[in-house]
Amino acid sequence: MNRSGINDSSKNILQISQRNWIEFRDLEFQYISSQFKELSGSMYPKIILIQQVKLVAHRVQELKRYNKLLLTRE
């Protein structure tokens, strides 16, 4: 275990998972944007941004849960 409370193998897996999630996020952002691309109106950029923020916030919550599990194992 290192200072973060996670062993090196798990840390590597988490790093790979996060890189894959970032790739997923970027594609998801493209998809979200494509759904509103043809629409006009001042609210659509806000809707896109809200959906993007929700996606990232969900990932943050997942990572916080992982961290909480690590802290309870110590």
Accessible surface in RSA format (square Angstrom, percent):
REM  Atomic radii and reference values for relative SASA: ProtOr
REM  Chains: A
REM  Algorithm: Lee & Richards
REM  Probe-radius: 1.40
REM  Slices: 20
REM RES _ NUM      All-atoms   Total-Side   Main-Chain    Non-polar    All polar
REM                ABS   REL    ABS   REL    ABS   REL    ABS   REL    ABS   REL
RES MET A   1   157.18  81.4  85.72  56.7  71.46 170.1  81.52  69.3  75.66 100.2
RES ASN A   2    50.10  34.5  33.13  32.0  16.96  40.8  38.91  93.6  11.19  10.8
RES ARG A   3   242.96 102.0 203.53 103.8  39.43  93.9  93.44 127.7 149.52  90.6
RES SER A   4    69.60  58.8  43.84  58.5  25.76  59.3  55.35 117.9  14.26  20.0
RES GLY A   5     9.72  12.0   0.00   N/A   9.72  12.0   7.50  20.6   2.22   5.0
RES ILE A   6    19.67  11.2  19.64  14.6   0.03   0.1  19.67  14.2   0.00   0.0
RES ASN A   7    60.32  41.6  59.90  57.9   0.42   1.0  19.15  46.1  41.17  39.8
RES ASP A   8    98.23  68.8  93.85  93.4   4.37  10.3  32.90  77.4  65.33  65.2
RES SER A   9    71.74  60.6  62.40  83.3   9.34  21.5  41.70  88.8  30.04  42.1
RES SER A  10    43.84  37.0  40.38  53.9   3.46   8.0  14.14  30.1  29.70  41.6
RES LYS A  11    84.77  41.4  84.73  52.0   0.05   0.1  33.80  30.4  50.97  54.3
RES ASN A  12    81.18  56.0  80.43  77.7   0.75   1.8  19.37  46.6  61.81  59.7
RES ILE A  13   113.23  64.4 112.19  83.6   1.04   2.5 112.75  81.2   0.48   1.3
RES LEU A  14    60.33  33.6  58.09  41.6   2.24   5.6  60.12  42.2   0.20   0.5
RES GLN A  15    72.35  40.5  68.29  49.9   4.05   9.7  23.89  50.8  48.46  36.8
RES ILE A  16    93.39  53.1  93.05  69.3   0.34   0.8  93.34  67.2   0.05   0.1
RES SER A  17    45.36  38.3  37.95  50.6   7.41  17.1  20.78  44.3  24.58  34.4
RES GLN A  18    47.82  26.7  47.82  35.0   0.00   0.0  29.18  62.1  18.65  14.1
RES ARG A  19   147.73  62.0 139.97  71.4   7.76  18.5  67.35  92.0  80.38  48.7
RES ASN A  20    88.41  61.0  82.99  80.2   5.42  13.1  25.30  60.9  63.10  61.0
RES TRP A  21    36.65  14.7  32.24  15.6   4.41  10.4  28.35  15.1   8.29  13.5
RES ILE A  22    66.15  37.6  66.15  49.3   0.00   0.0  66.15  47.6   0.00   0.0
RES GLU A  23   110.29  63.3 106.23  80.4   4.07   9.7  35.22  68.1  75.07  61.3
RES PHE A  24    94.78  47.4  90.69  56.2   4.10  10.7  94.15  57.1   0.64   1.8
RES ARG A  25    63.97  26.9  63.97  32.6   0.00   0.0   2.55   3.5  61.42  37.2
RES ASP A  26    61.19  42.9  58.33  58.1   2.86   6.8  22.88  53.8  38.31  38.2
RES LEU A  27   105.48  58.7 100.59  72.0   4.89  12.3 100.90  70.9   4.58  12.3
RES GLU A  28    52.58  30.2  51.26  38.8   1.32   3.1   1.15   2.2  51.43  42.0
RES PHE A  29    48.96  24.5  48.52  30.1   0.44   1.1  48.84  29.6   0.11   0.3
RES GLN A  30   117.54  65.7 108.45  79.3   9.09  21.6  44.22  94.1  73.32  55.6
RES TYR A  31   126.46  59.0 121.02  68.9   5.44  14.2  89.31  67.1  37.14  45.8
RES ILE A  32    20.20  11.5  18.91  14.1   1.28   3.1  20.20  14.5   0.00   0.0
RES SER A  33    42.56  36.0  40.90  54.6   1.65   3.8  27.52  58.6  15.03  21.1
RES SER A  34    54.59  46.1  38.80  51.8  15.78  36.4  34.57  73.6  20.01  28.0
RES GLN A  35    92.26  51.6  70.44  51.5  21.82  52.0  20.20  43.0  72.06  54.7
RES PHE A  36    44.59  22.3  39.87  24.7   4.72  12.3  39.90  24.2   4.69  13.4
RES LYS A  37   156.93  76.6 125.45  77.0  31.48  75.0  78.31  70.5  78.62  83.7
RES GLU A  38   151.92  87.2 120.08  90.8  31.84  75.8  61.74 119.4  90.18  73.6
RES LEU A  39    88.76  49.4  72.13  51.6  16.63  41.8  74.10  52.0  14.65  39.4
RES SER A  40   105.56  89.2  82.03 109.5  23.52  54.2  50.86 108.3  54.70  76.6
RES GLY A  41    45.96  56.7   0.00   N/A  45.96  56.7  30.21  82.9  15.74  35.3
RES SER A  42    92.79  78.4  73.88  98.6  18.91  43.6  48.92 104.2  43.88  61.5
RES MET A  43   106.90  55.4 105.09  69.5   1.81   4.3  73.17  62.2  33.73  44.7
RES TYR A  44    43.51  20.3  43.51  24.8   0.00   0.0  13.70  10.3  29.81  36.7
RES PRO A  45    83.27  60.7  75.69  69.0   7.58  27.6  78.40  64.7   4.87  30.3
RES LYS A  46   127.39  62.1 125.49  77.0   1.90   4.5  95.59  86.0  31.80  33.9
RES ILE A  47    50.65  28.8  50.13  37.3   0.52   1.3  50.65  36.5   0.00   0.0
RES ILE A  48    32.79  18.7  32.79  24.4   0.00   0.0  32.79  23.6   0.00   0.0
RES LEU A  49   107.23  59.7 107.01  76.6   0.22   0.5 107.21  75.3   0.02   0.0
RES ILE A  50    88.76  50.5  86.99  64.8   1.77   4.3  88.66  63.8   0.10   0.3
RES GLN A  51    66.90  37.4  64.18  46.9   2.72   6.5  11.18  23.8  55.71  42.3
RES GLN A  52    31.40  17.6  31.09  22.7   0.30   0.7   3.88   8.3  27.51  20.9
RES VAL A  53    86.89  57.2  83.78  75.8   3.11   7.5  86.54  75.2   0.35   1.0
RES LYS A  54   124.05  60.5 115.98  71.2   8.07  19.2  74.95  67.5  49.10  52.3
RES LEU A  55    34.89  19.4  29.55  21.1   5.34  13.4  33.85  23.8   1.03   2.8
RES VAL A  56    56.56  37.2  56.56  51.2   0.00   0.0  56.56  49.1   0.00   0.0
RES ALA A  57    46.94  43.2  41.77  64.5   5.17  11.8  46.56  65.6   0.38   1.0
RES HIS A  58   106.14  58.0 100.90  70.1   5.24  13.4  69.83  72.0  36.31  42.3
RES ARG A  59    15.39   6.5  15.15   7.7   0.24   0.6   3.78   5.2  11.61   7.0
RES VAL A  60    63.82  42.0  63.29  57.3   0.54   1.3  63.73  55.4   0.10   0.3
RES GLN A  61    85.09  47.6  84.94  62.1   0.15   0.4  28.23  60.1  56.86  43.1
RES GLU A  62    40.68  23.4  40.29  30.5   0.39   0.9   5.09   9.8  35.60  29.1
RES LEU A  63    56.67  31.6  52.29  37.4   4.38  11.0  52.56  36.9   4.11  11.1
RES LYS A  64   122.86  59.9 116.36  71.4   6.50  15.5  72.25  65.0  50.61  53.9
RES ARG A  65   128.42  53.9 126.24  64.4   2.18   5.2  66.51  90.9  61.91  37.5
RES TYR A  66   101.80  47.5  99.67  56.7   2.13   5.5  65.46  49.2  36.33  44.8
RES ASN A  67    75.31  51.9  73.78  71.3   1.52   3.7  15.28  36.8  60.03  58.0
RES LYS A  68   140.92  68.7 139.60  85.7   1.32   3.1  83.40  75.1  57.52  61.3
RES LEU A  69   114.96  64.0 114.72  82.1   0.24   0.6 114.89  80.7   0.08   0.2
RES LEU A  70    27.16  15.1  26.25  18.8   0.91   2.3  26.28  18.5   0.88   2.4
RES LEU A  71   102.25  56.9  88.36  63.2  13.88  34.9  88.64  62.3  13.61  36.6
RES THR A  72    98.27  69.9  64.83  65.7  33.44  79.7  63.26  85.0  35.01  52.9
RES ARG A  73   155.94  65.5 119.17  60.7  36.77  87.6  62.79  85.8  93.15  56.5
RES GLU A  74   146.31  84.0  79.09  59.8  67.22 160.1  71.57 138.4  74.75  61.0
END  Absolute sums over single chains surface
CHAIN  1 A     6108.2       5432.4        675.8       3717.6       2390.5
END  Absolute sums over all chains
TOTAL          6108.2       5432.4        675.8       3717.6       2390.5
